[in-house]
Amino acid sequence: AVVSTQSTGVYDKLVKPTSHVTDYRAHITGLSAAMLRQRGIPFKEAQREVAEMIKDKIIIGHDVAHDFAALGFSHPRHLLRDTSKYKPFRELSKGNTPSLKNLVKHYLKAEVQSGAHDSIEDARGALQLYRQHRPAWERSLKMQKKRAKADSQVGQVAEKVDGLDN
């Protein structure tokens, strides 16, 4: 699902699978084959719509690599804010990938994922986590960018020095 910065649902469509599904895990997903046949849209249509919608936008989510892999495309790294990758959040799970459920419970004092999967609820949870930590998060990204630039400049100087030795 995609939500706006106001946490309103913008895109939440069922997508027809492109391969045979052996287990819909209905107790978790709330989905069935009949539901997808009746209300699902073709994969290529969803792929195109999402790609257009997110182009040049900052994407906030949880463990979004899986979402992009399922969609068959990527998004520029500098435009991603992934709650599963943010270092202070990872400390909650001793450096491992934290679950969205635990992050929301710990930082927002709220419950998510207590019944069937709700992608809008998940998207809202990730957005609220980002909002709560946005100033520190964005500062850390600026520092990473500065360090990367400095490392790149050091590498360029080293290459020039090596060139003088030859």
C-alpha positions as CSV (number, residue, x, y, z in Angstrom):
1,A,0.0,0.0,0.0
2,V,1.0,3.6,-0.5
3,V,-0.1,6.3,1.9
4,S,0.3,10.1,1.6
5,T,2.2,12.2,4.0
6,Q,-1.2,12.8,5.7
7,S,-1.4,9.0,6.3
8,T,-4.4,8.7,3.9
9,G,-4.5,5.6,1.6
10,V,-3.4,6.5,-1.9
11,Y,-2.8,3.1,-3.4
12,D,-4.1,-0.1,-2.0
13,K,-5.0,-2.6,-4.7
14,L,-5.1,-6.3,-4.9
15,V,-2.8,-7.6,-7.6
16,K,-3.3,-10.9,-9.5
17,P,-0.3,-13.2,-9.0
18,T,1.9,-13.9,-12.0
19,S,2.6,-17.5,-10.9
20,H,0.7,-20.3,-9.2
21,V,0.1,-19.7,-5.5
22,T,0.1,-22.8,-3.3
23,D,-0.9,-21.2,0.0
24,Y,-2.5,-17.8,0.3
25,R,-1.9,-17.8,4.1
26,A,-5.4,-16.4,4.5
27,H,-5.1,-16.3,8.3
28,I,-2.3,-13.7,7.8
29,T,-3.1,-12.0,4.5
30,G,-6.8,-12.1,4.5
31,L,-6.6,-13.1,0.8
32,S,-8.1,-15.9,-1.2
33,A,-7.8,-17.0,-4.8
34,A,-11.4,-16.0,-5.4
35,M,-10.8,-12.5,-4.0
36,L,-7.8,-12.0,-6.3
37,R,-9.6,-13.3,-9.3
38,Q,-12.6,-11.0,-8.7
39,R,-10.9,-7.8,-7.5
40,G,-7.2,-8.1,-8.5
41,I,-5.6,-6.0,-11.2
42,P,-3.0,-7.3,-13.6
43,F,0.6,-7.2,-12.3
44,K,1.9,-5.0,-15.2
45,E,-0.8,-2.4,-14.5
46,A,0.1,-2.2,-10.8
47,Q,3.8,-2.1,-11.6
48,R,3.3,0.8,-14.0
49,E,1.0,2.7,-11.6
50,V,3.3,2.4,-8.6
51,A,6.4,3.3,-10.7
52,E,4.7,6.5,-11.9
53,M,3.4,7.4,-8.5
54,I,6.7,7.1,-6.7
55,K,9.0,8.6,-9.3
56,D,11.4,11.1,-7.7
57,K,9.7,10.8,-4.4
58,I,11.0,9.9,-1.0
59,I,9.7,6.4,0.0
60,I,9.2,5.6,3.6
61,G,8.5,2.0,4.5
62,H,9.6,-1.1,6.3
63,D,11.9,-3.6,4.6
64,V,11.0,-2.1,1.3
65,A,13.6,-4.2,-0.6
66,H,11.0,-7.0,-0.6
67,D,8.4,-4.7,-2.0
68,F,10.6,-3.5,-4.8
69,A,11.8,-7.0,-5.6
70,A,8.2,-8.1,-5.9
71,L,7.5,-5.1,-8.2
72,G,10.5,-5.9,-10.3
73,F,12.2,-2.5,-10.1
74,S,14.3,-0.5,-7.7
75,H,14.3,3.1,-6.3
76,P,17.2,5.4,-5.8
77,R,18.8,4.7,-2.5
78,H,19.0,8.4,-1.5
79,L,15.2,8.5,-1.8
80,L,14.6,5.6,0.6
81,R,13.8,5.8,4.3
82,D,13.5,2.2,5.5
83,T,12.6,1.6,9.1
84,S,14.2,-1.8,9.0
85,K,17.6,-0.3,8.0
86,Y,17.7,2.8,10.3
87,K,20.5,2.1,12.8
88,P,18.8,3.3,16.0
89,F,15.8,1.1,15.2
90,R,18.1,-1.9,14.6
91,E,19.6,-1.5,18.1
92,L,16.2,-2.5,19.4
93,S,16.8,-6.0,17.9
94,K,20.6,-6.1,18.7
95,G,21.6,-5.2,15.2
96,N,19.2,-7.5,13.4
97,T,16.2,-6.5,11.3
98,P,13.6,-5.3,13.7
99,S,9.9,-6.2,13.0
100,L,7.6,-3.3,12.3
101,K,5.3,-4.7,15.0
102,N,8.0,-4.3,17.6
103,L,9.1,-0.9,16.4
104,V,5.6,0.5,16.5
105,K,5.0,-1.0,19.9
106,H,8.3,0.3,21.4
107,Y,8.4,3.8,19.8
108,L,4.8,4.6,19.2
109,K,3.2,2.7,22.1
110,A,0.7,1.3,19.6
111,E,-0.3,-2.1,18.2
112,V,-0.2,-3.2,14.6
113,Q,-0.5,-6.5,12.8
114,S,-2.7,-8.0,15.4
115,G,-5.1,-9.6,12.9
116,A,-5.1,-10.1,9.2
117,H,-2.4,-8.2,7.4
118,D,-3.3,-4.6,6.7
119,S,-0.8,-2.9,4.3
120,I,-2.3,0.6,5.0
121,E,-1.8,0.1,8.7
122,D,1.8,-1.0,8.1
123,A,2.5,2.0,5.8
124,R,1.1,4.4,8.4
125,G,3.2,2.8,11.1
126,A,6.4,3.2,9.1
127,L,5.4,6.8,8.3
128,Q,4.8,7.6,12.0
129,L,8.1,6.1,13.0
130,Y,9.9,8.2,10.4
131,R,8.1,11.4,11.4
132,Q,9.0,10.8,15.1
133,H,12.7,10.4,14.2
134,R,12.9,12.6,11.1
135,P,15.3,15.3,12.3
136,A,17.9,12.8,13.6
137,W,17.4,10.5,10.6
138,E,18.0,13.2,8.1
139,R,21.0,14.5,10.0
140,S,22.5,11.0,9.9
141,L,21.9,10.8,6.1
142,K,23.7,14.1,5.6
143,M,26.6,12.9,7.7
144,Q,26.8,9.7,5.7
145,K,26.8,11.7,2.5
146,K,29.6,14.0,3.8
147,R,31.7,10.9,4.9
148,A,31.2,9.3,1.5
149,K,32.2,12.5,-0.3
150,A,35.3,12.8,1.9
151,D,36.2,9.1,1.3
152,S,35.8,9.6,-2.4
153,Q,38.1,12.7,-2.3
154,V,40.7,10.7,-0.3
155,G,40.6,8.0,-2.9
156,Q,41.0,10.4,-5.8
157,V,44.1,12.0,-4.1
158,A,45.5,8.5,-3.5
159,E,45.1,7.7,-7.2
160,K,46.9,10.9,-8.2
161,V,49.8,10.1,-5.8
162,D,50.0,6.6,-7.2
163,G,50.1,8.1,-10.7
164,L,53.2,10.1,-9.7
165,D,55.0,7.1,-8.5
166,N,54.9,5.5,-12.0
